[in-house]
Amino acid sequence: KPLPPPFVKYTGYRDRPPEERQMHFQTACRDGHSDVAFVATGTNLSLQFLPAGTLADGQRPLPGREFVDFEREPGMVGEGAPMILNGVCVIWKGYINLQRLDGMACLEYDEERARSRRHLDPSPNSGGLNSADELKLR
């Protein structure tokens, strides 16, 4: 039997009225962050929807549509947040309803970022291949 899609909820400002929570959620997304939880497991994540680095004036850049998309589906915001979770490069991908503040999401292995991280840290424990490992694979 297939598993249902992972259900997520916005977890910020739980003590505030729904309209205020909706406003805080949308503002946070536009600023490049959000707090969400996978309901089934209770896993809470503080997501950052921003590219790495800072601007020349020390400010963080605003997220592009590849990270936060309010236009793709009416009443929903699409989000993507790359991260390293337990030493594995993943990307959080999901949609959250702007009224109910819940939706569906998943964590996907981020092969491109994993490859670039391996090139940055070729130490034996980083998951990168050394010449002996490469020979074993041939």
C-alpha positions as a Markdown table, in Angstrom:
| # | Residue | x | y | z |
|---|---|---|---|---|
| 1 | Lys | 0.0 | 0.0 | 0.0 |
| 2 | Pro | 1.6 | 3.4 | -1.0 |
| 3 | Leu | 2.2 | 5.9 | 1.7 |
| 4 | Pro | 0.2 | 9.2 | 1.6 |
| 5 | Pro | 2.1 | 12.3 | 0.6 |
| 6 | Pro | 3.9 | 13.9 | 3.6 |
| 7 | Phe | 1.6 | 16.5 | 5.2 |
| 8 | Val | 3.2 | 19.7 | 6.6 |
| 9 | Lys | 2.1 | 22.7 | 8.6 |
| 10 | Tyr | 3.4 | 26.1 | 9.3 |
| 11 | Thr | 4.4 | 26.2 | 13.0 |
| 12 | Gly | 5.1 | 29.9 | 13.6 |
| 13 | Tyr | 3.0 | 32.2 | 15.8 |
| 14 | Arg | 0.6 | 29.4 | 17.0 |
| 15 | Asp | -0.7 | 31.6 | 19.7 |
| 16 | Arg | -1.9 | 34.3 | 17.3 |
| 17 | Pro | -5.2 | 34.6 | 15.4 |
| 18 | Pro | -5.4 | 32.9 | 11.9 |
| 19 | Glu | -5.2 | 36.2 | 9.9 |
| 20 | Glu | -2.1 | 37.3 | 11.8 |
| 21 | Arg | -0.5 | 33.9 | 11.3 |
| 22 | Gln | -1.2 | 34.1 | 7.5 |
| 23 | Met | 0.4 | 37.5 | 7.4 |
| 24 | His | 3.5 | 36.4 | 9.3 |
| 25 | Phe | 3.8 | 33.3 | 7.1 |
| 26 | Gln | 3.7 | 35.3 | 3.8 |
| 27 | Thr | 6.1 | 37.9 | 5.2 |
| 28 | Ala | 8.6 | 35.3 | 6.4 |
| 29 | Cys | 8.4 | 33.5 | 3.0 |
| 30 | Arg | 9.1 | 36.7 | 1.1 |
| 31 | Asp | 12.0 | 37.4 | 3.5 |
| 32 | Gly | 13.4 | 33.9 | 2.8 |
| 33 | His | 12.5 | 31.7 | 5.8 |
| 34 | Ser | 9.7 | 29.7 | 7.4 |
| 35 | Asp | 9.1 | 27.3 | 10.2 |
| 36 | Val | 7.3 | 24.1 | 9.2 |
| 37 | Ala | 6.7 | 20.6 | 10.6 |
| 38 | Phe | 6.1 | 17.2 | 9.0 |
| 39 | Val | 2.9 | 16.3 | 10.9 |
| 40 | Ala | 3.3 | 12.5 | 10.8 |
| 41 | Thr | 6.7 | 12.5 | 12.4 |
| 42 | Gly | 6.7 | 15.8 | 14.3 |
| 43 | Thr | 9.9 | 16.8 | 12.5 |
| 44 | Asn | 10.3 | 20.6 | 12.8 |
| 45 | Leu | 12.4 | 22.5 | 10.3 |
| 46 | Ser | 13.5 | 26.1 | 10.2 |
| 47 | Leu | 13.8 | 26.6 | 6.5 |
| 48 | Gln | 16.0 | 29.2 | 4.7 |
| 49 | Phe | 14.8 | 29.8 | 1.1 |
| 50 | Leu | 17.9 | 31.7 | 0.1 |
| 51 | Pro | 21.0 | 31.2 | -2.0 |
| 52 | Ala | 24.3 | 30.9 | -0.2 |
| 53 | Gly | 26.3 | 34.1 | 0.5 |
| 54 | Thr | 25.6 | 37.7 | 1.2 |
| 55 | Leu | 25.4 | 40.9 | -0.9 |
| 56 | Ala | 28.2 | 43.5 | -0.8 |
| 57 | Asp | 26.4 | 45.6 | 1.8 |
| 58 | Gly | 26.2 | 42.6 | 4.2 |
| 59 | Gln | 22.5 | 41.9 | 3.5 |
| 60 | Arg | 21.2 | 38.5 | 2.5 |
| 61 | Pro | 19.6 | 38.4 | -1.0 |
| 62 | Leu | 15.8 | 38.0 | -1.3 |
| 63 | Pro | 14.7 | 34.5 | -2.5 |
| 64 | Gly | 14.1 | 34.0 | -6.2 |
| 65 | Arg | 11.2 | 32.0 | -7.7 |
| 66 | Glu | 13.3 | 28.8 | -7.5 |
| 67 | Phe | 13.0 | 29.1 | -3.7 |
| 68 | Val | 9.6 | 30.8 | -3.1 |
| 69 | Asp | 6.9 | 31.0 | -5.8 |
| 70 | Phe | 3.6 | 32.7 | -5.1 |
| 71 | Glu | 2.6 | 32.7 | -8.7 |
| 72 | Arg | 2.6 | 29.1 | -9.9 |
| 73 | Glu | -0.6 | 28.0 | -8.2 |
| 74 | Pro | -3.3 | 30.4 | -6.9 |
| 75 | Gly | -3.7 | 30.3 | -3.1 |
| 76 | Met | -0.5 | 28.4 | -2.6 |
| 77 | Val | 3.2 | 29.1 | -2.2 |
| 78 | Gly | 5.7 | 26.7 | -3.6 |
| 79 | Glu | 8.9 | 26.5 | -1.6 |
| 80 | Gly | 12.4 | 25.0 | -2.1 |
| 81 | Ala | 15.1 | 25.0 | 0.6 |
| 82 | Pro | 18.5 | 23.3 | 0.1 |
| 83 | Met | 20.1 | 22.0 | 3.3 |
| 84 | Ile | 22.4 | 19.5 | 4.7 |
| 85 | Leu | 20.4 | 17.1 | 6.9 |
| 86 | Asn | 22.4 | 14.5 | 8.9 |
| 87 | Gly | 25.3 | 15.0 | 6.6 |
| 88 | Val | 23.3 | 14.5 | 3.4 |
| 89 | Cys | 22.6 | 17.2 | 0.9 |
| 90 | Val | 18.8 | 17.4 | 0.4 |
| 91 | Ile | 16.3 | 19.9 | -0.9 |
| 92 | Trp | 12.9 | 20.5 | 0.8 |
| 93 | Lys | 10.2 | 20.9 | -1.8 |
| 94 | Gly | 6.6 | 21.7 | -1.1 |
| 95 | Tyr | 3.5 | 23.7 | -1.4 |
| 96 | Ile | 1.6 | 25.4 | 1.5 |
| 97 | Asn | -1.9 | 26.7 | 1.3 |
| 98 | Leu | -1.9 | 30.4 | 2.2 |
| 99 | Gln | -5.2 | 30.3 | 4.0 |
| 100 | Arg | -5.0 | 27.0 | 5.9 |
| 101 | Leu | -1.1 | 27.2 | 6.4 |
| 102 | Asp | -0.7 | 23.5 | 5.6 |
| 103 | Gly | 0.3 | 21.5 | 2.6 |
| 104 | Met | 2.5 | 18.7 | 1.1 |
| 105 | Ala | 6.3 | 18.5 | 1.0 |
| 106 | Cys | 9.1 | 16.1 | 0.7 |
| 107 | Leu | 12.9 | 16.0 | 1.1 |
| 108 | Glu | 14.8 | 15.0 | -2.1 |
| 109 | Tyr | 18.4 | 14.0 | -2.4 |
| 110 | Asp | 20.3 | 17.0 | -4.0 |
| 111 | Glu | 22.8 | 15.3 | -6.2 |
| 112 | Glu | 24.2 | 18.5 | -7.7 |
| 113 | Arg | 25.0 | 20.1 | -4.3 |
| 114 | Ala | 26.4 | 16.8 | -3.0 |
| 115 | Arg | 28.8 | 16.6 | -6.0 |
| 116 | Ser | 29.9 | 20.2 | -5.4 |
| 117 | Arg | 30.4 | 19.5 | -1.7 |
| 118 | Arg | 32.5 | 16.4 | -2.4 |
| 119 | His | 34.8 | 18.6 | -4.5 |
| 120 | Leu | 35.1 | 21.1 | -1.7 |
| 121 | Asp | 35.9 | 18.5 | 1.0 |
| 122 | Pro | 37.8 | 15.4 | -0.5 |
| 123 | Ser | 38.6 | 14.0 | 3.0 |
| 124 | Pro | 38.0 | 10.3 | 3.5 |
| 125 | Asn | 34.9 | 10.8 | 5.7 |
| 126 | Ser | 33.2 | 13.3 | 3.3 |
| 127 | Gly | 31.8 | 10.7 | 1.0 |
| 128 | Gly | 34.2 | 11.6 | -1.8 |
| 129 | Leu | 36.1 | 8.9 | -3.7 |
| 130 | Asn | 39.8 | 8.6 | -3.5 |
| 131 | Ser | 41.9 | 6.8 | -6.2 |
| 132 | Ala | 41.7 | 3.4 | -4.5 |
| 133 | Asp | 37.9 | 3.6 | -4.3 |
| 134 | Glu | 37.7 | 4.7 | -8.0 |
| 135 | Leu | 39.8 | 1.6 | -9.0 |
| 136 | Lys | 37.5 | -0.7 | -7.1 |
| 137 | Leu | 34.5 | 0.7 | -9.0 |
| 138 | Arg | 36.1 | 0.0 | -12.4 |
